């Protein structure tokens, strides 16, 4: 009986460790197959196509060759659209928010810009918050947009206390 208990504990420990480390998933351990549940609408709006192997690859740019950014609004569902980017002047995140009147519709916003990197690595994430008037709460975070940027807009759901504390710390710096 003692030898059985000695083997059960290490086996259970190794199963738990393997599933937590990402080596295997519990579903694979139980014999379940993965189902293709990846929503590819976002990638297609960015100009990607998903080949049978599953890796996204860039497709041809717009026929007119104009640079663009992708605006994704995650409020009341997800709205994704491709917006042409003016190249004769700098376009900032405040400009896009004010032109789309997002601050009027949703109030205070939390905005993330996902900027592609040169080497094809993970995108660089730039976060900012927009107040009710459509201005960035921190002027240094009113980022200029570049072609290929992906803008993700969420409603700022912080409590009044959290906003007050953030404002107090920001004013003192």
VEXROFI-773132 format. One line per 10 residues: number of its first residue (from 1); their letters; for each residue x, y, z of N, C-alpha, C. Coordinates in Angstrom, 1 decimal. Layout:
NUM = a = X/Y/Z/X/Y/Z/X/Y/Z | ...
//
This chain:
1 = xxxxxxxxxx = 0.8/-1.2/0.0/0.0/0.0/0.0/0.9/1.3/0.0 | 2.0/1.2/0.7/2.8/2.4/0.8/3.5/2.7/-0.5 | 3.8/1.6/-1.3/4.5/1.9/-2.6/3.5/2.5/-3.6 | 2.2/2.2/-3.5/1.2/2.8/-4.4/1.1/4.3/-4.1 | 1.0/4.6/-2.8/0.9/6.0/-2.4/2.2/6.8/-2.8 | 3.3/6.2/-2.8/4.5/6.9/-3.2/4.5/7.2/-4.7 | 3.9/6.4/-5.5/3.8/6.7/-7.0/2.7/7.6/-7.4 | 1.6/7.6/-6.6/0.5/8.5/-7.0/0.8/10.0/-6.8 | 1.5/10.3/-5.7/1.8/11.7/-5.5/2.7/12.3/-6.5 | 3.8/11.7/-6.9/4.6/12.3/-8.0/3.9/12.3/-9.3
11 = xxxxxxxxxx = 3.0/11.4/-9.6/2.3/11.4/-10.9/1.3/12.6/-10.9 | 0.6/12.8/-9.8/-0.3/13.9/-9.7/0.4/15.2/-9.8 | 1.5/15.3/-9.1/2.3/16.5/-9.1/2.8/16.8/-10.5 | 3.3/15.8/-11.3/3.8/16.1/-12.6/2.7/16.5/-13.6 | 1.5/15.9/-13.4/0.4/16.3/-14.3/0.0/17.7/-14.0 | -0.1/18.1/-12.7/-0.4/19.5/-12.4/0.6/20.5/-12.9 | 1.9/20.1/-12.8/3.0/21.0/-13.2/2.9/21.1/-14.7 | 2.7/20.1/-15.4/2.7/20.1/-16.9/1.6/20.9/-17.4 | 0.4/20.8/-16.8/-0.7/21.6/-17.3/-0.6/23.1/-16.9 | 0.1/23.4/-15.8/0.2/24.8/-15.4/1.4/25.5/-16.2
21 = xxxxxxxxxx = 2.3/24.7/-16.7/3.5/25.3/-17.4/3.2/25.6/-18.8 | 2.1/25.1/-19.4/1.8/25.3/-20.8/2.3/24.2/-21.7 | 3.0/23.2/-21.1/3.5/22.1/-21.9/2.3/21.3/-22.5 | 1.3/21.0/-21.8/0.1/20.4/-22.3/-1.1/21.1/-21.7 | -2.2/21.0/-22.4/-3.4/21.5/-21.8/-4.2/20.4/-21.2 | -5.1/20.7/-20.3/-5.9/19.7/-19.6/-6.9/19.1/-20.6 | -7.3/19.9/-21.6/-8.2/19.4/-22.6/-7.5/18.3/-23.5 | -6.2/18.5/-23.8/-5.4/17.6/-24.6/-5.2/16.3/-23.8 | -5.0/16.5/-22.5/-4.8/15.4/-21.6/-6.1/14.5/-21.5 | -7.2/15.1/-21.6/-8.5/14.4/-21.5/-8.9/13.9/-22.9
31 = xxxxxxxxxx = -8.2/14.1/-23.9/-8.5/13.6/-25.3/-9.4/14.5/-26.1 | -9.6/15.8/-25.6/-10.5/16.7/-26.4/-9.7/17.3/-27.5 | -10.3/17.5/-28.6/-9.6/18.2/-29.7/-10.0/19.7/-29.7 | -9.1/20.5/-30.2/-9.3/22.0/-30.2/-10.3/22.3/-31.3 | -11.2/23.3/-31.1/-12.1/23.7/-32.1/-11.6/25.0/-32.6 | -11.8/25.3/-33.9/-11.4/26.6/-34.5/-12.3/27.7/-34.1 | -12.1/28.4/-33.0/-13.0/29.5/-32.6/-12.3/30.9/-32.7 | -11.3/31.0/-33.5/-10.6/32.3/-33.7/-11.5/33.2/-34.5 | -11.8/34.4/-34.0/-12.5/35.4/-34.8/-11.5/36.1/-35.6 | -11.6/36.0/-36.9/-10.6/36.5/-37.8/-11.0/37.9/-38.4
41 = xxxxxxxxxx = -12.2/38.4/-38.1/-12.7/39.7/-38.7/-11.7/40.8/-38.4 | -11.1/40.8/-37.2/-10.2/41.9/-36.8/-8.9/41.8/-37.7 | -8.4/40.6/-37.9/-7.2/40.4/-38.7/-7.5/40.8/-40.1 | -8.6/40.4/-40.6/-9.0/40.7/-42.0/-9.1/42.3/-42.2 | -9.6/43.0/-41.2/-9.8/44.4/-41.3/-8.4/45.1/-41.3 | -7.4/44.4/-40.7/-6.0/45.0/-40.7/-5.3/44.7/-42.0 | -5.9/43.9/-42.8/-5.2/43.5/-44.1/-4.5/42.2/-44.0 | -4.9/41.3/-43.1/-4.3/40.0/-43.0/-5.3/38.9/-43.5 | -4.7/37.8/-44.0/-5.5/36.7/-44.3/-4.9/35.5/-43.5 | -5.8/34.5/-43.2/-5.4/33.4/-42.4/-5.3/32.2/-43.4
51 = xxxxxxxxxx = -4.0/31.8/-43.7/-3.9/30.6/-44.5/-4.2/29.3/-43.7 | -4.3/28.2/-44.4/-4.6/26.9/-43.7/-3.7/26.6/-42.5 | -2.5/27.0/-42.5/-1.6/26.7/-41.4/-1.9/27.5/-40.2 | -2.7/28.6/-40.3/-3.1/29.4/-39.2/-2.2/30.7/-38.9 | -1.1/30.9/-39.6/-0.3/32.0/-39.3/-0.8/33.2/-40.2 | -1.0/34.4/-39.6/-1.5/35.5/-40.4/-0.4/36.0/-41.3 | -0.7/36.4/-42.5/0.3/36.9/-43.4/-0.3/38.2/-44.0 | 0.5/39.2/-44.3/0.0/40.5/-44.8/-0.5/40.2/-46.2 | -1.6/40.9/-46.6/-2.1/40.9/-48.0/-1.8/42.2/-48.6 | -2.2/42.4/-49.9/-1.9/43.6/-50.6/-2.6/44.8/-49.9
61 = xxxxxxxxxx = -1.9/46.0/-49.9/-2.5/47.1/-49.3/-3.7/47.6/-50.2 | -4.4/48.7/-49.7/-5.5/49.2/-50.5/-5.1/49.5/-51.9 | -6.1/49.3/-52.8/-5.7/49.5/-54.2/-5.2/50.9/-54.5 | -5.7/51.9/-53.8/-5.2/53.3/-54.1/-3.8/53.5/-53.4 | -3.4/52.6/-52.6/-2.1/52.7/-51.9/-2.0/53.7/-50.8 | -3.1/54.2/-50.3/-3.1/55.2/-49.3/-2.8/54.6/-47.9 | -2.0/55.2/-47.1/-1.8/54.7/-45.7/-3.0/54.7/-44.9 | -3.1/53.8/-43.9/-4.4/53.7/-43.2/-4.1/53.3/-41.7 | -5.0/53.5/-40.9/-5.0/53.0/-39.5/-6.3/52.2/-39.3 | -6.3/51.3/-38.3/-7.5/50.5/-38.0/-8.1/51.0/-36.7
71 = xxxxxxxxxx = -9.3/51.4/-36.7/-10.0/51.9/-35.5/-11.0/50.8/-35.1 | -10.8/50.3/-33.8/-11.7/49.3/-33.2/-12.3/49.9/-32.0 | -13.6/50.0/-32.0/-14.4/50.5/-30.9/-15.0/49.3/-30.2 | -14.7/49.0/-28.9/-15.2/47.9/-28.2/-16.3/48.3/-27.2 | -17.3/48.9/-27.7/-18.4/49.3/-26.8/-19.7/49.0/-27.6 | -20.6/48.3/-26.9/-21.9/47.8/-27.6/-21.5/46.9/-28.8 | -20.7/45.9/-28.5/-20.2/45.0/-29.6/-18.8/45.6/-30.0 | -18.3/45.0/-31.1/-17.1/45.5/-31.7/-17.3/46.1/-33.0 | -16.8/47.3/-33.2/-16.9/47.9/-34.5/-15.5/48.1/-35.0 | -15.2/47.6/-36.2/-13.8/47.8/-36.8/-13.9/48.5/-38.1
81 = xxxxxxxxxx = -13.1/49.5/-38.3/-13.1/50.1/-39.6/-11.7/50.6/-40.0 | -11.4/50.7/-41.3/-10.1/51.1/-41.8/-10.3/52.6/-42.1 | -9.4/53.5/-41.5/-9.5/54.9/-41.7/-8.2/55.4/-42.5 | -8.4/56.1/-43.6/-7.3/56.7/-44.3/-6.5/57.7/-43.4 | -5.2/57.6/-43.5/-4.4/58.5/-42.7/-3.8/59.6/-43.6 | -4.0/60.9/-43.2/-3.5/62.0/-43.9/-2.0/62.0/-43.8 | -1.3/62.2/-44.9/0.2/62.2/-44.8/0.8/63.6/-45.0 | -0.1/64.6/-45.2/0.4/66.0/-45.3/0.6/66.7/-44.0 | 0.1/66.1/-42.9/0.2/66.6/-41.6/0.2/65.5/-40.6 | 0.6/65.8/-39.4/0.6/64.7/-38.3/-0.8/64.6/-37.8
91 = xxxxxxxxxx = -1.2/63.3/-37.6/-2.6/63.0/-37.1/-2.3/62.4/-35.7 | -3.0/63.0/-34.7/-2.8/62.5/-33.3/-4.1/61.7/-32.9 | -3.9/61.0/-31.8/-5.0/60.2/-31.3/-6.2/61.1/-30.9 | -6.0/62.3/-30.4/-7.1/63.2/-30.1/-7.9/63.6/-31.4 | -7.2/63.7/-32.5/-7.8/64.1/-33.8/-8.8/63.0/-34.1 | -8.4/61.7/-34.1/-9.3/60.6/-34.4/-10.5/60.5/-33.5 | -10.3/60.7/-32.2/-11.4/60.6/-31.2/-12.4/61.8/-31.4 | -11.9/63.0/-31.7/-12.7/64.1/-31.9/-13.5/64.0/-33.2 | -12.8/63.6/-34.3/-13.5/63.5/-35.6/-14.6/62.4/-35.5 | -14.3/61.3/-34.8/-15.4/60.3/-34.7/-16.4/60.6/-33.6
101 = xxxxxxxxxx = -16.2/61.6/-32.9/-17.1/62.0/-31.8/-17.2/60.9/-30.8 | -16.2/60.1/-30.5/-16.3/59.0/-29.6/-16.5/59.5/-28.1 | -15.8/60.6/-27.8/-16.0/61.2/-26.4/-17.4/61.6/-26.1 | -18.1/62.1/-27.2/-19.5/62.4/-27.0/-20.4/61.2/-26.8 | -20.1/60.1/-27.5/-20.9/58.9/-27.4/-20.6/58.1/-26.1 | -19.3/58.0/-25.7/-19.0/57.1/-24.6/-18.4/57.8/-23.4 | -18.2/59.1/-23.4/-17.6/59.8/-22.3/-16.1/59.6/-22.2 | -15.6/59.3/-21.0/-14.1/59.1/-20.8/-13.7/57.8/-21.5 | -12.6/57.8/-22.1/-12.1/56.6/-22.9/-10.8/56.1/-22.5 | -10.6/54.9/-22.6/-9.2/54.2/-22.5/-8.8/53.8/-23.9
111 = xxxxxxxxxx = -7.7/54.3/-24.4/-7.3/54.0/-25.8/-6.0/53.3/-25.8 | -5.8/52.3/-26.6/-4.6/51.6/-26.8/-4.2/51.6/-28.2 | -3.0/52.0/-28.5/-2.5/51.9/-29.9/-1.6/50.7/-30.0 | -1.9/49.8/-30.9/-1.0/48.7/-31.1/-0.2/49.0/-32.4 | 1.1/49.3/-32.2/1.9/49.7/-33.3/2.8/48.5/-33.8 | 2.7/48.1/-35.1/3.6/47.0/-35.5/5.0/47.3/-35.4 | 5.8/46.3/-35.2/7.3/46.5/-35.0/8.0/46.1/-36.3 | 9.2/46.5/-36.5/9.9/46.3/-37.7/10.2/44.8/-38.0 | 10.6/44.1/-37.0/11.1/42.7/-37.2/9.9/41.7/-37.2 | 8.7/42.2/-37.2/7.6/41.2/-37.2/7.3/40.7/-35.8
121 = xxxxxxxxxx = 7.9/41.2/-34.8/7.6/40.7/-33.4/6.3/41.2/-32.9 | 6.0/41.1/-31.6/4.8/41.6/-31.1/4.7/43.1/-31.2 | 3.4/43.6/-31.3/3.3/45.0/-31.5/3.6/45.8/-30.2 | 4.0/47.0/-30.4/4.3/47.9/-29.3/2.9/48.5/-28.8 | 2.6/48.5/-27.5/1.4/49.0/-27.0/1.6/50.3/-26.4 | 0.8/51.3/-26.8/0.8/52.7/-26.3/-0.5/53.0/-25.7 | -0.6/53.2/-24.4/-1.9/53.5/-23.8/-2.1/54.9/-23.4 | -3.3/55.4/-23.5/-3.6/56.8/-23.1/-5.1/56.8/-22.6 | -5.4/57.8/-21.9/-6.8/58.0/-21.5/-7.3/59.4/-22.1 | -8.6/59.4/-22.5/-9.2/60.6/-23.0/-10.3/61.0/-22.1
131 = xxxxxxxxxx = -10.4/62.3/-21.8/-11.4/62.8/-21.0/-12.7/63.1/-21.7 | -13.7/63.7/-21.0/-15.0/64.0/-21.7/-14.9/65.0/-22.8 | -13.9/65.8/-22.8/-13.8/66.8/-23.9/-13.1/66.3/-25.1 | -12.6/65.1/-25.1/-11.9/64.5/-26.2/-10.4/64.8/-26.2 | -9.9/65.3/-25.1/-8.4/65.6/-24.9/-7.8/64.5/-24.1 | -6.5/64.2/-24.4/-5.7/63.2/-23.7/-5.5/63.8/-22.3 | -5.6/63.0/-21.2/-5.5/63.4/-19.9/-4.0/63.8/-19.6 | -3.1/63.2/-20.3/-1.7/63.5/-20.2/-1.2/63.9/-21.6 | -0.8/65.1/-21.8/-0.4/65.7/-23.1/0.7/64.8/-23.7 | 1.6/64.3/-23.0/2.7/63.5/-23.5/2.2/62.1/-24.1
141 = xxxxxxxxxx = 0.9/61.8/-23.8/0.4/60.5/-24.3/-0.6/60.8/-25.5 | -0.6/61.9/-26.1/-1.4/62.2/-27.3/-0.5/61.8/-28.5 | -0.4/60.5/-28.7/0.5/59.9/-29.7/0.2/60.3/-31.1 | 1.2/60.5/-31.9/1.0/60.7/-33.4/0.8/59.3/-34.0 | -0.1/59.2/-34.9/-0.4/57.9/-35.5/0.5/57.7/-36.7 | 0.8/56.4/-36.9/1.6/56.0/-38.1/0.8/55.0/-38.9 | 1.1/54.9/-40.2/0.4/53.9/-41.0/0.6/52.5/-40.4 | -0.5/51.8/-40.4/-0.5/50.4/-39.8/-0.9/50.3/-38.4 | -1.0/51.5/-37.7/-1.4/51.5/-36.3/-2.8/50.9/-36.1 | -3.0/50.2/-35.0/-4.4/49.6/-34.7/-4.8/50.3/-33.4
151 = xxxxxxxxxx = -5.9/51.1/-33.5/-6.4/51.8/-32.3/-7.5/51.1/-31.7 | -7.4/50.8/-30.4/-8.5/50.0/-29.7/-9.1/51.0/-28.6 | -10.4/51.3/-28.8/-11.0/52.2/-27.9/-12.0/51.5/-27.0 | -11.9/51.7/-25.7/-12.8/51.2/-24.7/-13.3/52.3/-23.8 | -14.5/52.1/-23.3/-15.0/53.1/-22.3/-14.2/53.0/-21.0 | -13.8/54.1/-20.4/-13.1/54.1/-19.2/-14.0/53.8/-18.0 | -13.9/52.6/-17.5/-14.9/52.1/-16.5/-14.3/52.2/-15.1 | -13.3/53.1/-14.9/-12.8/53.3/-13.5/-13.8/54.0/-12.7 | -13.8/53.8/-11.4/-14.7/54.5/-10.5/-14.2/55.9/-10.3 | -15.1/56.7/-9.7/-14.8/58.1/-9.4/-13.6/58.2/-8.5
161 = xxxxxxxxxx = -13.5/57.3/-7.5/-12.3/57.4/-6.6/-11.0/57.1/-7.3 | -11.0/56.1/-8.2/-9.8/55.8/-9.0/-9.4/57.0/-9.9 | -10.4/57.6/-10.5/-10.0/58.8/-11.3/-9.5/59.9/-10.5 | -10.1/60.1/-9.3/-9.6/61.2/-8.4/-8.2/61.0/-8.0 | -7.9/59.7/-7.6/-6.5/59.4/-7.2/-5.5/59.6/-8.3 | -5.9/59.1/-9.5/-5.0/59.3/-10.7/-4.7/60.8/-10.9 | -5.8/61.6/-10.8/-5.6/63.0/-11.1/-4.7/63.7/-10.0 | -4.9/63.3/-8.8/-4.0/63.8/-7.7/-2.6/63.5/-7.9 | -2.3/62.3/-8.3/-0.9/61.9/-8.5/-0.3/62.5/-9.8 | -1.1/62.7/-10.8/-0.7/63.3/-12.1/-0.4/64.8/-11.9
171 = xxx = -1.2/65.5/-11.1/-1.0/66.9/-10.8/0.3/67.2/-10.0 | 0.7/66.2/-9.2/1.9/66.4/-8.3/3.2/66.1/-9.0 | 3.1/65.4/-10.2/4.3/65.0/-10.9/4.9/66.1/-11.8
//
